[in-house]
Amino acid sequence: MIFAFFLGMCSFLAVSKNVKTSFGLGIAVTFVLLVTVPIDYLLQTKVLGPNCLIDGVDLSYLSFILFIAVIAGITQLVEMTVEKYSPSLYSALGIFLPLIAVNCAIMGASLFMQQRINLDPTNTQYIGNVVDAIVYAVGSGLGWTLAIVLMGAIREKLQYSDVPKPLQGLGITFITVGLMAMAMMVFSGLKNIIRYMEQFIILSIGVFLIIILLLVVMLLVAKKYLSPSGNVKIEINGDETLKYHREVV
């Protein structure tokens, strides 16, 4: 989401100054997503959706404010946990830890989840149960974590690089984010290729494995019945005779 929709850019740019704090915030965001997205899914499908509580009543207009309430509550729990067990990380994250509650990446994940509920079940992006919501949440969180950790590692290296003075600070950071976003576009094309060539890829892998299995069987049979056995006599320059004996088990 960070490179495709540029969600969560505020904390992404502010905290990604080193790998340690970047990883800590990434794990916190992943945990919040892991809890909030399945809860929001249940709210949407069991409480707020059309005809969920009363026939003819659609409470989906309450989803926005209720999603925010769920995210704020889980964020408060994460903040108290980090403060208790990792005071140094709590101090390093500063104001951006409680601001997870208004991190648009987390809210965006819940809203995208809400859209994917209404997709065709044959669509690969369809979310039809809690397990799908959990997988989607974990994938989104790990993707965001990977992005911010990579950014933290790059910014650590940039501190020792000869960056032109006008580009130092956020200037070179914005350029780096843009280049990383362009690089991530490759995966979008790869996804489309896999979507259209899925059957071909599965067939190719199947044929490859069958051929490899046949070759292995052929070599095993050949080793059993065609391996030489007995004594081998070798003469060198007509003077010495070397005897080599191999027993076939």
N, C-alpha and C positions, 0 to 999 in steps of 0.2 A: 504493500500500500504506500510505502514511503516514496518509492520511485515512480510508481504508476499514477498515483493520485495525489502525491505530495501531502499526505495526511500525517500529522504529528511532527511537523517541521520545527516547531518552536523548541521542544525539548530535544529533538534530534540535533539541532545546531548548537544548542546551549550546553548540553551535557557531554557531547562526543569529543571532549578534549583529550581523553586518554582511554585506554582499553578497559581499565578496571571499573571506572564509573559507568562507562558505556554498557559493559556487560551486566552490571548490577541493575541499571535501569531497564535493560532489555528483559532480564529475568522477571523483574517486577511487573512490567507491562504484559509479558506472556502469562504470568499467573492471573492477573486481573482479567485478561481475555479468556483464559481457561474457565474462570468461574462465571463471568458475566454473560458471555455469549450463550451458553446452555440455559442459564436462568432466563435471559431475554427470549430465547426460543420458546421455552415453556410458557412464558407470559403471553407471547404472541399467539401461540397455537391453542392454548387452553383457556385463556382469560380474555384477551383483547380481540381476537379474531372474530369474523362474522359468525353469528349463531353459536358462539362458544358458551356463553352463560344463558342468554335468552334468545330465542328464535327471532330473527329480524333485527337484532341489535349488533352494531359493529362499533367496538370501542378502540379501534386502531388509532384514532386520533390522540389517544393518551399514551401511545408507545414512546414518543419522544421524551416526555418528561419522566416516565417511569424508567426508561432505559438509563437516563442520567442519574436517577435516584439509586438504582442498583449499582451503577459504576462508582458513584460517590461512596456508598457504603463499603464496597469491597476495597476501594482505594484506602479508606480510613483504616481498615483492618490490616492491609499491607504496610501502611505507614507505621502503625504501632508495632508490628512485628519487626520491621527493619530497625526501628529505633531501639528496641529491646535487645536484639541479638547482634546487630552490626552498627554500633554508633558511628564508626568512621565512615561507612557507606552512607548512613543517614545524613551526616554532616556534609559529605561530598555532593550528594544529590541536592541538598538544600531545598529550595522552594519548589523544585520541579517534581519532587516525589508526591506531595499532595496535589500538584497540578495534573497528575495522571487522571484525576476525576474529570478534567475538562480536556484531556488529550483527544483530539479529533480522530486519531487513528483507532482508538478503542470504540468511540461512538460510531465511527464509520464502519467498523467490523459488525456491530450490531445492526446497523441500517442495511448493510449489504446482505447480512443474513436474512433480514426481513424480506428483502427483494427476492432472494434465492428460494424462499419457501414457495413462492408463486410460480416458479419455473416449471417447465415440463419435466416429469420424472425421468425422461430419457436423457435430459441434459446432464453433462458431467458436473456442472456447478450446482445442481439441485441439492437442497438440504431438506431431507424428509424425516429425520428423527434426531434424537439427542446425540447419538454417536456421530452423525454427520456434523452437527454443530460443534462438538468437541474437537473433531479433527480439523475443522475449519479454523477454530480459535487457536489451536496449537500451531497450525501452519502459519497463520497470520502473525502470531507472536514470535515464532522462531525466525520468520522472514524479517520482521522489524528488528529483532535482536541482531541478526547477522548484518543487517545494513548499518546499524549504529556502531557495532563493534568494528566493522571494516572502516568506517569513517573515523573512529577513534584511533585505530592503528595508523591510518594515513596522516591524521593531524599530528600524531606524535612524531612521525618522520618529518613532517613539514616544519616542525620547530627547529630542526637542525639543517634545514635547506635554505638555499640562497634565494628567497622569494623577493621579487621587486617590492620596494616599499609601498607603492600605491595599492598593491594587491595583498598585503599582509593582513592577517585577521580574517574577517568574514569574506573579503573579496576572493581569496584563493579557495576558501571553503565553499562558496557558491559555485565556483568553477568546477571544483572537485565533485560536488553533488550532481551537477549537470552531466559531467562525463560518466559518472557511475550510473545515472539514470539511462543514458544512451546505451551503456553496456548491457544493462538489464533488459533492454528491449529485445535483445537476441533471444531470450527465453520465451518471449511472447511468440515470436516466429517459430521457435522449436515446438511450442505447444500446438500451434496450428498444423504443423507438419505431422506431428504424432496423431492428431485428431483424424486427419484424412488418410493416414497410412497405417492405422492401428492394425487392421487385419493383415496387411502385407508384412508388417514387422513381426506379428505373432507367427505367421506362416513361415517366414524366413528363419526365425529362431527355432521353430519346430523341426524344419528340414535340416538345419545345421546340427542340432543335437542328435537327430537320428543318424546322420552320416558319421558323426564322431563316435557314436555308440557302436555302429557297425564296424568301423575301423578298429576300435579297441577289441571287439570280439574276434575279428580276423587275426589281429596280432597275438592275442592270447592262444588261439587255436594253432597258429603257426609256431609259436614258441613251444607248445606241447609236443607237436608231432614232427616238426622239421628241424629242431635243434640237433646239432651233431653230438655224438657221444663216443666213448672209447678212447684209444690211444692215438695220439698224433705224433708222427716222427718227422723231425726236421733236420736236414743236413746243411751245415754252413761251411762252404769252401771245401767240402769233401773231407774235412778233418774231424770235426766234432759233431756229435749227434745229440740233439736236445730232445728229450721226451716230455711230452705234456699230456697229462691224463685228466680228463674231466668226466665227472660222474653226473649223470642227469637224474635228478630226484623225481 
